[in-house]
Amino acid sequence: MAEEILFNRTLDLAPGIVDAIAPGVRRVLVNNPGPFTFKGTLSYIVGRGKVAIIDPGPADAAHTAALLDAVRGETVTHIIITHTHRDHSPGAAALKAATGAPTFGEGPHRAARELFIGETARLDAGGDLEFVPDHRILHGDVIEGDGWELEAIATPGHTANHMAFALKGTGLLFSGDHVMGWSTSIVAPPDGSMSDYMASLHRLAVRSETVYLPGHGDVIRDAPAFVAKYIAHRHGREASILHRLGKGETDIPNLVRAIYIGLDPRLTGAAALSTLAHLEDLTVRGLVATDGAPSISGRYRLPP
Ligand SMILES: [Zn+2]
């Protein structure tokens, strides 16, 4: 059995409302609820007077207007992107046009590995292929604003270009979609990579921040314990896959049926890709065998 995580499936916030969630941090919810976004994407405003906006959200005129309303009388000096999914980064264009603020991000959307035939369509399904940051940031870079400093922490896995940001001196960390309080993160090849994802979880596990502000869902308190649960959950899922393969060769649809009990039918495709992500990782580690490169339609077995 996968390790159970105590998820917080409440978020007492209406779209467009400005919510002062922590000292020097406000959040605004996008009106884009759904099976992948929970109540919606959260944009964060950091600082007072001269502010950064983290994750301006989708191309949504009402949300951009809500953000501009929220910072009326203030200056937006930075637009910062955790990753290039369509619910996070496309709003940067309208916000930049309205404020003149430059954009910051790890880089344009890209796959975590080489694409196989037929995967191009899947790559751009959720990806924002338009966004190109004005300033590319690297792991360890510090983005300095007026009264705040954000340390960039490379956290690839959910996407190849995912970044988390620690608000220095506060114990707060903006975790994007890498760690979320309402659900596990989706790791779907070819955008996502499970090997990278696990390494990124371990990267956060040794840090000192205790409170995470995620891209979806409410604040995560006692974040180190939560990250440990996330890691244990993935190990549990791995064990379930290996256990099932121990009974004989099989394919991804059968693995999903055996492992994801009570799955929301709308998430079947995501579960299949997440299983593929685990199988890619297990194959690289020599724990699972398949013919050729791991693929969504492949057959999997324990190595001889
Ligand atoms: Zn998201």
Boltz pocket constraint, residues with backbone or C-beta under 6 A from the ligand:
constraints:
  - pocket:
      binder: B
      contacts: [[A, 36], [A, 37], [A, 41], [A, 85], [A, 87], [A, 88], [A, 177], [A, 215], [A, 216]]
      max_distance: 6.0
